[in-house]
Amino acid sequence: LSIIPTVKKSDEPSASLSPSEDLTKNPTISPTSSSKSLSPTFTPVKWFLNWNIVLCQKECQGEYPCAGMDAPFWADLYDTVDECCNLEFSYPPHQEQCKLASKQWGV
């Protein structure tokens, strides 16, 4: 014995699409939307501990404290030099030495 459900005409969805609607586009974003305009993504400068010189440096182009745009893949990146020193060193005097040395270069 098997039971086959039957669908009544009134139970069917009533929505229909016009031929001009494209289902592959995101339905929540329209080109005429009055929402805020999107601006290019801004990536803030990040800091990392350069173990070669034992100072926190910026991942940026230019003179020190910049170290170029290719921080080592294993390096943790931080938002500030203080955060870099505080999280890389657990001993408070080393944290302070790191901050002072990293900031002496005009950071």
Protein Blocks (a to p, Z undefined) as FASTA:
>chain_A
ZZdddddfklpcfbdcdfkbcfkbcfkbcfkbcbdcdddddddddddddfklopacddde
dddfbebjadcfklccdfbfklmmmmmpmblklmmmmmmmmmmnoZZ
